[in-house]
Amino acid sequence: MDRLPPQLTPVPIRAICCALVLVVSLAGCSTKPPIGIVSGEVTFEGKPVEDGLIMFTPVDGKSQPAGDVIKDGKYEVKNVPVGQMKVEISGNQKTGKKLKAYDTPNSPTYDEVIPLIPPRYNANSELTLEVKPGPQQVPYNLKK
């Protein structure tokens, strides 16, 4: 049986298929959409919001919302899509009352909380933010 010179050796079909799959998959994974990391402080009437939530929702509805908790007035939200966002901030305030989890004598108790932040900052939010790529500090000083 005659052998072909090395430069003319047939390439196995499996190697060609693997190379083709690799090229196509790399083309589909070119770049991720740009994201921002938004952090800062949230105060209400000059006091840090101790327990809350901040959400960034795309105005155009074309990307995913992002959010995280507010703890002791501080927040950091990673992976926020770049673009115009509606910002919703909610927070709770302890009333000082303890409530029972169940109507039994040995029921565990928990702190009663009431909404602290007015609806114009959450359910009917008037807040917006143009998120840019990379880290950015954005404080929110909310008032009644």
DSSP file (Angstrom, degrees, kcal/mol; ACC not computed):
  #  RESIDUE AA STRUCTURE BP1 BP2  ACC     N-H-->O    O-->H-N    N-H-->O    O-->H-N    TCO  KAPPA ALPHA  PHI   PSI    X-CA   Y-CA   Z-CA
    1    1 A M              0   0    0      0, 0.0     2,-0.3     0, 0.0     0, 0.0   0.000 360.0 360.0 360.0 130.3    0.0    0.0    0.0
    2    2 A D        -     0   0    0      1,-0.0     2,-0.4     0, 0.0     0, 0.0  -0.568 360.0-142.1 -79.2 139.4    1.4    3.4   -1.0
    3    3 A R        -     0   0    0     -2,-0.3     6,-0.0     6,-0.0    -1,-0.0  -0.798  13.6-123.8-101.4 145.2    1.6    6.0    1.7
    4    4 A L        -     0   0    0     -2,-0.4     5,-0.1     1,-0.1    -1,-0.0  -0.554  36.6 -96.7 -80.4 150.0    0.8    9.7    1.1
    5    5 A P    >   -     0   0    0      0, 0.0     3,-2.4     0, 0.0     4,-0.3  -0.327  42.6-104.0 -60.1 153.2    3.5   12.2    1.9
    6    6 A P  G >  S+     0   0    0      0, 0.0     3,-1.3     0, 0.0    -2,-0.1   0.819 120.6  57.9 -52.5 -36.9    2.9   13.8    5.4
    7    7 A Q  G 3  S+     0   0    0      1,-0.2    -3,-0.0     3,-0.0     0, 0.0   0.666 110.7  44.3 -70.4 -13.1    1.6   17.0    3.9
    8    8 A L  G <  S+     0   0    0     -3,-2.4    -1,-0.2     2,-0.1    -4,-0.1   0.248  78.7 131.6-112.0  10.7   -1.1   15.1    2.1
    9    9 A T    <   -     0   0    0     -3,-1.3    -6,-0.0    -4,-0.3     2,-0.0  -0.470  65.5-111.2 -65.7 128.3   -2.2   12.8    4.9
   10   10 A P        -     0   0    0      0, 0.0    -1,-0.1     0, 0.0    -2,-0.1  -0.332  26.2-128.3 -62.3 141.6   -6.0   12.8    5.2
   11   11 A V        -     0   0    0      1,-0.1     5,-0.1    -3,-0.1     0, 0.0  -0.774  30.4-107.9 -89.6 130.6   -7.3   14.5    8.4
   12   12 A P     >  -     0   0    0      0, 0.0     4,-1.6     0, 0.0     3,-0.4  -0.270  20.5-125.3 -59.4 143.9   -9.8   12.3   10.3
   13   13 A I  H  > S+     0   0    0      1,-0.2     4,-2.7     2,-0.2     5,-0.2   0.867 109.0  60.6 -57.0 -39.7  -13.4   13.5   10.0
   14   14 A R  H  > S+     0   0    0      1,-0.2     4,-2.4     2,-0.2    -1,-0.2   0.900 103.6  49.3 -58.8 -42.4  -13.7   13.6   13.9
   15   15 A A  H  > S+     0   0    0     -3,-0.4     4,-2.3     2,-0.2    -1,-0.2   0.892 111.2  49.8 -64.5 -40.0  -10.9   16.2   14.1
   16   16 A I  H  X S+     0   0    0     -4,-1.6     4,-2.4     2,-0.2    -2,-0.2   0.930 111.6  48.4 -64.4 -45.0  -12.6   18.4   11.4
   17   17 A C  H  X S+     0   0    0     -4,-2.7     4,-2.6     2,-0.2    -2,-0.2   0.915 111.4  49.7 -62.4 -43.1  -15.9   18.2   13.3
   18   18 A C  H  X S+     0   0    0     -4,-2.4     4,-2.3     1,-0.2    -1,-0.2   0.916 111.7  48.6 -62.3 -42.9  -14.3   19.1   16.6
   19   19 A A  H  X S+     0   0    0     -4,-2.3     4,-2.3     2,-0.2    -1,-0.2   0.909 111.8  49.5 -63.7 -41.5  -12.5   22.0   15.1
   20   20 A L  H  X S+     0   0    0     -4,-2.4     4,-2.4     2,-0.2    -2,-0.2   0.914 110.8  49.2 -64.3 -44.0  -15.7   23.3   13.4
   21   21 A V  H  X S+     0   0    0     -4,-2.6     4,-2.6     1,-0.2     5,-0.2   0.904 111.0  51.1 -61.6 -41.5  -17.7   23.0   16.7
   22   22 A L  H  X S+     0   0    0     -4,-2.3     4,-2.3    -5,-0.2    -2,-0.2   0.924 110.7  47.4 -63.0 -45.0  -15.0   24.9   18.5
   23   23 A V  H  X S+     0   0    0     -4,-2.3     4,-1.8     1,-0.2    -2,-0.2   0.921 114.4  46.7 -63.2 -44.4  -14.9   27.7   16.0
   24   24 A V  H  X S+     0   0    0     -4,-2.4     4,-1.5     1,-0.2    -2,-0.2   0.906 113.2  48.6 -66.0 -41.6  -18.7   28.0   16.0
   25   25 A S  H  X S+     0   0    0     -4,-2.6     4,-0.9     1,-0.2    -1,-0.2   0.889 110.6  50.5 -68.5 -37.1  -19.0   28.0   19.8
   26   26 A L  H  < S+     0   0    0     -4,-2.3     3,-0.4     1,-0.2    -1,-0.2   0.864 107.1  54.6 -67.1 -34.6  -16.3   30.6   20.2
   27   27 A A  H >< S+     0   0    0     -4,-1.8     3,-0.8     1,-0.2    -1,-0.2   0.862 107.6  50.4 -65.8 -34.7  -18.0   32.9   17.8
   28   28 A G  H 3< S+     0   0    0     -4,-1.5    -1,-0.2     1,-0.2    -2,-0.2   0.683 109.5  51.5 -75.5 -18.4  -21.2   32.6   19.8
   29   29 A C  T 3< S+     0   0    0     -4,-0.9    -1,-0.2    -3,-0.4    -2,-0.1  -0.074  72.2 131.5-107.5  31.7  -19.4   33.5   23.0
   30   30 A S  S <  S-     0   0    0     -3,-0.8     2,-0.4     1,-0.2    -1,-0.2   0.953  73.8 -18.4 -54.7 -70.4  -17.7   36.6   21.7
   31   31 A T        -     0   0    0     -3,-0.1    -1,-0.2     3,-0.0     0, 0.0  -0.993  59.4-124.5-142.0 148.6  -18.4   39.2   24.5
   32   32 A K        -     0   0    0     -2,-0.4     3,-0.1    -3,-0.1    -3,-0.0  -0.557  45.1 -92.6 -83.2 154.5  -20.8   39.5   27.3
   33   33 A P        -     0   0    0      0, 0.0    -1,-0.1     0, 0.0     2,-0.0  -0.380  54.2 -93.5 -64.1 148.8  -23.0   42.7   27.5
   34   34 A P        -     0   0    0      0, 0.0    48,-1.5     0, 0.0     2,-0.3  -0.314  47.3-167.0 -65.3 145.6  -21.4   45.4   29.6
   35   35 A I  E     -A   81   0A   0     46,-0.2    99,-2.3    -3,-0.1     2,-0.3  -0.893  10.1-143.8-130.6 161.3  -22.4   45.5   33.2
   36   36 A G  E     -Ab  80 134A   0     44,-3.2    44,-2.6    -2,-0.3     2,-0.5  -0.837   9.0-140.8-118.9 160.9  -22.0   48.0   36.1
   37   37 A I  E     - b   0 135A   0     97,-1.9    99,-2.3    -2,-0.3     2,-0.5  -0.977  24.1-166.9-119.7 112.9  -21.4   47.5   39.8
   38   38 A V  E     +Ab  77 136A   0     39,-2.3    39,-3.4    -2,-0.5     2,-0.3  -0.885  16.5 156.8-108.7 127.4  -23.5   50.1   41.7
   39   39 A S  E     +Ab  76 137A   0     97,-2.2    99,-3.1    -2,-0.5     2,-0.3  -0.928   8.8 110.8-141.9 165.9  -22.9   50.7   45.4
   40   40 A G  E     -A   75   0A   0     35,-1.9    35,-2.0    -2,-0.3     2,-0.4  -0.994  56.9 -59.0 163.5-160.2  -23.5   53.4   47.9
   41   41 A E  E     -A   74   0A   0     -2,-0.3    99,-2.9    33,-0.2     2,-0.5  -0.926  31.6-154.7-120.7 143.4  -25.4   54.5   50.9
   42   42 A V  E     +g  140   0B   0     31,-2.6     7,-2.6    -2,-0.4     2,-0.3  -0.978  17.4 176.1-120.1 122.2  -29.2   54.9   51.4
   43   43 A T  E     -gH 141  48B   0     97,-2.9    99,-3.0    -2,-0.5     2,-0.4  -0.909  16.9-157.6-121.2 153.4  -30.6   57.2   54.0
   44   44 A F  E >  S-gH 142  47B   0      3,-3.0     3,-1.7    -2,-0.3    99,-0.2  -0.986  83.4 -13.0-130.1 121.5  -34.1   58.2   54.8
   45   45 A E  T 3  S-     0   0    0     97,-2.8    98,-0.1    -2,-0.4    -1,-0.1   0.872 131.8 -53.3  53.9  39.3  -34.7   61.5   56.6
   46   46 A G  T 3  S+     0   0    0     96,-0.5    -1,-0.3     1,-0.2    97,-0.1   0.384 118.4 105.0  83.4  -3.5  -30.9   61.7   57.3
   47   47 A K  E <  S-H   44   0B   0     -3,-1.7    -3,-3.0     1,-0.0    -1,-0.2  -0.891  77.6-104.3-112.5 141.2  -30.7   58.2   58.9
   48   48 A P  E     -H   43   0B   0      0, 0.0     2,-0.7     0, 0.0    -5,-0.3  -0.334  33.9-116.2 -59.9 138.4  -29.2   55.1   57.3
   49   49 A V        -     0   0    0     -7,-2.6    24,-2.6     1,-0.2     3,-0.2  -0.692  29.7-165.1 -75.1 114.6  -31.8   52.5   56.1
   50   50 A E  S    S+     0   0    0     -2,-0.7    22,-2.2    22,-0.3     2,-0.4   0.853  70.8  18.2 -75.0 -35.4  -31.0   49.6   58.4
   51   51 A D  E    S+C   71   0A   0     41,-0.5    41,-2.4    20,-0.2     2,-0.3  -0.945  87.6 107.5-143.3 114.1  -32.9   46.9   56.5
   52   52 A G  E     -CD  70  91A   0     18,-2.1    18,-2.2    -2,-0.4     2,-0.3  -0.884  49.9-108.8-163.7-166.4  -34.1   47.2   52.9
   53   53 A L  E     -CD  69  90A   0     37,-2.4    37,-2.7    16,-0.3     2,-0.4  -0.996  14.6-160.6-145.1 140.6  -33.9   46.2   49.3
   54   54 A I  E     -CD  68  89A   0     14,-2.6    14,-1.9    -2,-0.3     2,-0.4  -0.993  12.1-172.3-124.9 134.3  -32.7   48.1   46.2
   55   55 A M  E     -CD  67  88A   0     33,-2.5    33,-2.4    -2,-0.4     2,-0.5  -0.973  14.0-158.1-128.3 139.9  -33.7   47.0   42.6
   56   56 A F  E     -CD  66  87A   0     10,-3.5    10,-2.3    -2,-0.4    31,-0.2  -0.973  16.5-175.9-116.4 115.2  -32.5   48.2   39.2
   57   57 A T  E     - D   0  86A   0     29,-2.7    29,-3.3    -2,-0.5     7,-0.1  -0.951  30.2-113.6-116.7 126.6  -35.0   47.4   36.5
   58   58 A P  E >   - D   0  85A   0      0, 0.0     3,-0.6     0, 0.0    27,-0.2  -0.344  15.4-146.3 -60.6 130.9  -34.3   48.2   32.8
   59   59 A V  T 3  S+     0   0    0     25,-2.4    26,-0.1     1,-0.2    24,-0.0   0.867 100.8  49.1 -64.4 -37.3  -36.6   50.9   31.4
   60   60 A D  T 3  S-     0   0    0     24,-0.4    -1,-0.2     1,-0.1    25,-0.1   0.587 102.7-133.8 -81.4  -9.0  -36.5   49.3   28.0
   61   61 A G  S <  S+     0   0    0     -3,-0.6    -2,-0.1     1,-0.1    -1,-0.1   0.623  72.4 117.2  70.4  13.4  -37.3   45.9   29.4
   62   62 A K        +     0   0    0      2,-0.1     2,-0.3     0, 0.0    -1,-0.1   0.544  69.0  38.7 -94.2  -7.1  -34.6   44.3   27.3
   63   63 A S  S    S-     0   0    0     18,-0.1    -2,-0.0    -5,-0.0     0, 0.0  -0.821  92.6 -81.8-134.4 176.7  -32.3   43.0   30.0
   64   64 A Q        -     0   0    0     -2,-0.3     2,-0.1    -7,-0.1    -2,-0.1  -0.474  41.1-117.7 -79.9 146.2  -32.6   41.4   33.5
   65   65 A P        -     0   0    0      0, 0.0     2,-0.3     0, 0.0    -8,-0.2  -0.381  28.3-157.0 -72.2 162.6  -33.3   43.4   36.6
   66   66 A A  E     +C   56   0A   0    -10,-2.3   -10,-3.5    -2,-0.1     2,-0.3  -0.991  20.8 148.3-140.7 147.6  -30.6   43.3   39.4
   67   67 A G  E     -C   55   0A   0     -2,-0.3     2,-0.3   -12,-0.2   -12,-0.2  -0.985  15.8-176.0-166.4 172.3  -30.9   44.0   43.1
   68   68 A D  E     -C   54   0A   0    -14,-1.9   -14,-2.6    -2,-0.3     2,-0.1  -0.954  37.5 -71.3-164.7 178.4  -29.6   43.3   46.5
   69   69 A V  E     -C   53   0A   0     -2,-0.3     2,-0.5   -16,-0.2     7,-0.4  -0.388  30.3-136.3 -80.7 157.1  -30.2   44.0   50.2
   70   70 A I  E     -C   52   0A   0    -18,-2.2   -18,-2.1    20,-0.1     2,-0.4  -0.976  27.1-178.3-108.3 124.2  -29.5   47.3   52.0
   71   71 A K  E >   -CE  51  74A   0      3,-2.4     3,-1.8    -2,-0.5   -20,-0.2  -0.985  66.7 -14.2-131.0 123.1  -27.9   46.6   55.4
   72   72 A D  T 3  S-     0   0    0    -22,-2.2   -22,-0.3    -2,-0.4    -1,-0.1   0.857 128.5 -54.9  54.1  38.1  -27.0   49.3   57.8
   73   73 A G  T 3  S+     0   0    0    -24,-2.6   -31,-2.6     1,-0.2     2,-0.3   0.370 116.0 108.2  83.9  -4.8  -27.4   51.9   55.1
   74   74 A K  E <   +AE  41  71A   0     -3,-1.8    -3,-2.4   -33,-0.2     2,-0.3  -0.800  38.8 173.0-110.9 147.9  -25.0   50.3   52.6
   75   75 A Y  E     -A   40   0A   0    -35,-2.0   -35,-1.9    -2,-0.3     2,-0.3  -0.985  13.5-173.2-145.5 156.9  -25.7   48.4   49.4
   76   76 A E  E     -A   39   0A   0     -7,-0.4     2,-0.6    -2,-0.3   -37,-0.3  -0.889   6.9-170.3-150.1 120.9  -23.7   46.9   46.5
   77   77 A V  E     -A   38   0A   0    -39,-3.4   -39,-2.3    -2,-0.3     3,-0.4  -0.954   8.7-163.9-117.1 117.9  -25.4   45.4   43.4
   78   78 A K  E     +     0   0A   0     -2,-0.6   -41,-0.2   -41,-0.2   -11,-0.1  -0.573  66.1  29.1 -95.0 161.0  -23.2   43.5   41.0
   79   79 A N  E    S+     0   0A   0      1,-0.2    -1,-0.2    -2,-0.2   -42,-0.2   0.859  71.3 166.1  60.6  41.0  -24.1   42.6   37.4
   80   80 A V  E     -A   36   0A   0    -44,-2.6   -44,-3.2    -3,-0.4    -1,-0.2  -0.777  40.5-116.8 -85.1 123.2  -26.3   45.6   36.7
   81   81 A P  E     -A   35   0A   0      0, 0.0     2,-0.2     0, 0.0   -46,-0.2  -0.287  31.4-108.6 -58.8 143.7  -27.0   45.9   33.0
   82   82 A V  S    S+     0   0    0    -48,-1.5     2,-0.3    48,-0.1    50,-0.2  -0.534  77.7  57.6 -73.3 137.9  -25.7   49.1   31.4
   83   83 A G  E    S- F   0 131A   0     48,-1.6    48,-2.8    -2,-0.2     2,-0.4  -0.828  95.0 -23.5 136.5-173.2  -28.4   51.5   30.4
   84   84 A Q  E     - F   0 130A   0     -2,-0.3   -25,-2.4    46,-0.2   -24,-0.4  -0.585  63.8-172.2 -75.7 123.9  -31.3   53.5   31.8
   85   85 A M  E     -DF  58 129A   0     44,-2.8    44,-2.1    -2,-0.4     2,-0.5  -0.911  26.1-135.0-120.8 144.0  -32.7   51.9   35.0
   86   86 A K  E     -DF  57 128A   0    -29,-3.3   -29,-2.7    -2,-0.4     2,-0.5  -0.835  29.7-146.5 -87.0 133.7  -35.8   52.5   37.2
   87   87 A V  E     -DF  56 127A   0     40,-2.3    40,-0.6    -2,-0.5     2,-0.5  -0.907  15.0-171.9-109.7 128.0  -34.6   52.3   40.8
   88   88 A E  E     -D   55   0A   0    -33,-2.4   -33,-2.5    -2,-0.5     2,-0.5  -0.979   2.6-175.1-121.1 127.5  -36.8   50.9   43.5
   89   89 A I  E     +D   54   0A   0     32,-3.6     2,-0.3    -2,-0.5   -35,-0.2  -0.981   4.5 175.4-124.6 126.7  -35.9   51.2   47.2
   90   90 A S  E     +D   53   0A   0    -37,-2.7   -37,-2.4    -2,-0.5     2,-0.3  -0.934   2.3 174.2-126.9 155.1  -37.8   49.7   50.0
   91   91 A G  E     -D   52   0A   0     -2,-0.3    25,-3.1   -39,-0.3    26,-0.9  -0.991  18.0-138.7-156.8 154.9  -37.1   49.6   53.7
   92   92 A N  E     -I  115   0C   0    -41,-2.4   -41,-0.5    -2,-0.3     2,-0.4  -0.820   6.9-153.8-117.3 156.2  -38.6   48.5   57.0
   93   93 A Q  E     -I  114   0C   0     21,-2.5    21,-2.4    -2,-0.3     2,-0.2  -0.997  21.1-124.0-129.8 132.8  -38.7   50.0   60.4
   94   94 A K  E     -I  113   0C   0     -2,-0.4    19,-0.2    19,-0.2    17,-0.0  -0.547  12.0-157.5 -73.7 138.5  -39.1   48.1   63.6
   95   95 A T  E     -     0   0C   0     17,-2.4    -1,-0.1     2,-0.3    18,-0.1   0.638  39.3-114.6 -89.6 -15.7  -42.0   49.3   65.8
   96   96 A G  E    S+     0   0C   0     16,-0.5     2,-0.3     1,-0.4    17,-0.1   0.268  79.7 119.2  96.7 -11.0  -40.6   47.9   69.0
   97   97 A K  E     -     0   0C   0     15,-0.2    15,-2.8     1,-0.0     2,-0.4  -0.647  56.7-141.2 -89.0 146.5  -43.5   45.4   69.3
   98   98 A K  E     -I  111   0C   0     -2,-0.3     2,-0.3    13,-0.2    13,-0.2  -0.898  17.0-160.7-103.7 135.2  -42.9   41.6   69.4
   99   99 A L  E     -I  110   0C   0     11,-3.2    11,-2.3    -2,-0.4     2,-0.3  -0.861  17.9-118.3-114.6 150.7  -45.4   39.4   67.5
  100  100 A K  E     -I  109   0C   0     -2,-0.3     9,-0.2     9,-0.2     3,-0.1  -0.687   7.9-147.7 -86.9 139.5  -46.0   35.7   68.0
  101  101 A A  S    S+     0   0    0      7,-3.0     2,-0.3    -2,-0.3    -1,-0.1   0.849  85.9  17.2 -71.1 -34.0  -45.4   33.4   65.0
  102  102 A Y  S    S-     0   0    0      6,-0.4     2,-1.5     2,-0.2     5,-0.2  -0.905  83.3-108.9-134.5 160.8  -48.3   31.2   66.1
  103  103 A D  S    S+     0   0    0     -2,-0.3     3,-0.0    -3,-0.1    -2,-0.0  -0.439  82.4 106.8 -89.7  62.0  -51.2   31.5   68.5
  104  104 A T  S >  S-     0   0    0     -2,-1.5     3,-1.4     1,-0.1    -2,-0.2  -0.937  80.1-113.5-134.3 157.6  -49.7   29.1   71.1
  105  105 A P  T 3  S+     0   0    0      0, 0.0    -1,-0.1     0, 0.0    -2,-0.0   0.865 115.4  40.9 -61.2 -36.8  -48.2   29.8   74.5
  106  106 A N  T 3  S+     0   0    0     -3,-0.0    -3,-0.1    -6,-0.0     0, 0.0   0.140  84.1 141.5 -99.2  20.5  -44.6   28.8   73.5
  107  107 A S    <   -     0   0    0     -3,-1.4     2,-0.1    -5,-0.2    -4,-0.0  -0.309  55.4-113.7 -63.2 140.3  -44.7   30.4   70.1
  108  108 A P        -     0   0    0      0, 0.0    -7,-3.0     0, 0.0    -6,-0.4  -0.388  33.6-138.8 -67.2 155.8  -41.5   32.1   68.9
  109  109 A T  E     -I  100   0C   0     -9,-0.2     2,-0.3    -8,-0.1    -9,-0.2  -0.767  16.9-169.6-115.6 162.3  -41.7   35.8   68.5
  110  110 A Y  E     -I   99   0C   0    -11,-2.3   -11,-3.2    -2,-0.3     2,-0.3  -0.963  33.9 -90.0-145.1 161.4  -40.4   38.3   65.9
  111  111 A D  E     -I   98   0C   0     -2,-0.3     2,-0.3   -13,-0.2   -13,-0.2  -0.536  38.3-125.4 -75.0 134.5  -40.1   42.0   65.6
  112  112 A E  E     -     0   0C   0    -15,-2.8   -17,-2.4    -2,-0.3   -16,-0.5  -0.636  32.6-169.6 -75.4 135.4  -43.0   43.8   64.0
  113  113 A V  E     -I   94   0C   0     -2,-0.3   -19,-0.2   -19,-0.2   -21,-0.0  -0.945  11.1-165.5-127.3 151.4  -41.9   45.9   61.1
  114  114 A I  E     -I   93   0C   0    -21,-2.4   -21,-2.5    -2,-0.3     2,-0.1  -0.932  39.8 -85.5-128.1 155.3  -43.7   48.6   59.0
  115  115 A P  E     -I   92   0C   0      0, 0.0   -23,-0.3     0, 0.0   -25,-0.0  -0.366  38.4-176.6 -61.1 136.8  -42.7   50.1   55.7
  116  116 A L        +     0   0    0    -25,-3.1   -24,-0.2     1,-0.1   -26,-0.0   0.793  59.8  70.0-100.4 -39.7  -40.4   53.0   56.1
  117  117 A I  S    S-     0   0    0    -26,-0.9   -26,-0.2     1,-0.1    -1,-0.1  -0.683  84.4-117.6 -91.4 130.2  -39.9   54.3   52.6
  118  118 A P    >   -     0   0    0      0, 0.0     3,-2.1     0, 0.0     4,-0.3  -0.248  28.5-109.2 -62.7 153.2  -42.8   56.0   50.7
  119  119 A P  G > >S+     0   0    0      0, 0.0     5,-2.9     0, 0.0     3,-1.4   0.721 111.3  75.2 -56.9 -24.0  -44.2   54.4   47.5
  120  120 A R  G 3 5S+     0   0    0      1,-0.3     6,-2.2     3,-0.2     7,-0.3   0.629 100.6  44.7 -67.8  -8.8  -42.7   57.1   45.3
  121  121 A Y  G < 5S+     0   0    0     -3,-2.1   -32,-3.6     4,-0.3    -1,-0.3   0.441 132.3  10.3-108.2  -4.3  -39.3   55.4   45.9
  122  122 A N  T X 5S+     0   0    0     -3,-1.4     3,-1.8    -4,-0.3   -32,-0.1   0.336 131.5  23.7-134.1 -90.7  -40.5   51.8   45.4
  123  123 A A  T 3 5S+     0   0    0      1,-0.3    -3,-0.2   -34,-0.1   -33,-0.0   0.851 142.1  24.5 -55.8 -37.7  -43.9   50.7   44.0
  124  124 A N  T 3 <S-     0   0    0     -5,-2.9    -1,-0.3    -6,-0.1   -36,-0.0  -0.292  95.2-176.0-117.5  45.1  -44.4   54.1   42.2
  125  125 A S    <   -     0   0    0     -3,-1.8    -4,-0.3     1,-0.1    -5,-0.1  -0.101  25.6-175.4 -56.9 136.1  -40.7   54.9   41.9
  126  126 A E        +     0   0    0     -6,-2.2     2,-0.3   -39,-0.1    -1,-0.1   0.314  55.2 108.0-103.2   1.1  -39.6   58.3   40.5
  127  127 A L  E     +F   87   0A   0    -40,-0.6   -40,-2.3    -7,-0.3     2,-0.3  -0.637  41.1 171.2 -89.7 137.4  -36.0   57.3   40.7
  128  128 A T  E     -F   86   0A   0     -2,-0.3     2,-0.3   -42,-0.3   -42,-0.2  -0.942  10.3-168.0-136.4 161.5  -33.9   56.5   37.6
  129  129 A L  E     -F   85   0A   0    -44,-2.1   -44,-2.8    -2,-0.3     2,-1.0  -0.970  21.9-138.0-151.4 133.6  -30.2   55.9   36.9
  130  130 A E  E     -F   84   0A   0     -2,-0.3     2,-0.3   -46,-0.2   -46,-0.2  -0.831  31.1-150.0 -89.4 103.4  -28.1   55.7   33.8
  131  131 A V  E     -F   83   0A   0    -48,-2.8   -48,-1.6    -2,-1.0     3,-0.0  -0.607  12.2-163.7 -80.4 132.4  -25.8   52.7   34.7
  132  132 A K        -     0   0    0     -2,-0.3   -95,-0.2   -50,-0.2    -1,-0.0  -0.722  33.1 -82.0-109.0 160.8  -22.4   52.9   33.1
  133  133 A P  S    S+     0   0    0      0, 0.0   -97,-0.3     0, 0.0    -1,-0.1  -0.331  94.1  13.5 -61.4 144.1  -19.8   50.0   32.7
  134  134 A G  E    S-b   36   0A   0    -99,-2.3   -97,-1.9     2,-0.0    -2,-0.2  -0.240 107.6 -22.1  87.6-175.0  -17.7   49.3   35.8
  135  135 A P  E     +b   37   0A   0      0, 0.0     2,-0.3     0, 0.0   -97,-0.2  -0.401  58.6 173.2 -73.7 145.1  -18.0   50.4   39.4
  136  136 A Q  E     -b   38   0A   0    -99,-2.3   -97,-2.2    -2,-0.1     2,-0.5  -0.978  26.5-135.8-152.0 140.6  -19.9   53.5   40.4
  137  137 A Q  E     +b   39   0A   0     -2,-0.3   -97,-0.2   -99,-0.2   -99,-0.1  -0.854  25.9 173.9 -98.1 124.4  -20.9   55.1   43.7
  138  138 A V        -     0   0    0    -99,-3.1     2,-0.2    -2,-0.5    -2,-0.0  -0.905  11.7-162.5-134.7 105.8  -24.5   56.3   43.9
  139  139 A P        -     0   0    0      0, 0.0     2,-0.5     0, 0.0   -97,-0.2  -0.589   4.8-153.9 -83.9 150.0  -25.9   57.6   47.2
  140  140 A Y  E     -g   42   0B   0    -99,-2.9   -97,-2.9    -2,-0.2     2,-0.8  -0.968   9.8-175.3-125.7 114.2  -29.7   57.9   47.8
  141  141 A N  E     -g   43   0B   0     -2,-0.5     2,-0.2   -99,-0.2   -97,-0.2  -0.853  19.6-168.0-109.5  93.3  -30.8   60.5   50.4
  142  142 A L  E     -g   44   0B   0    -99,-3.0   -97,-2.8    -2,-0.8   -96,-0.5  -0.517   8.3-170.4 -90.3 149.9  -34.5   60.0   50.6
  143  143 A K              0   0    0    -99,-0.2    -2,-0.0    -2,-0.2   -99,-0.0  -0.903 360.0 360.0-132.8 161.3  -37.1   62.2   52.2
  144  144 A K              0   0    0     -2,-0.3    -2,-0.0   -27,-0.1  -100,-0.0   0.503 360.0 360.0 -59.4 360.0  -40.8   62.0   53.1
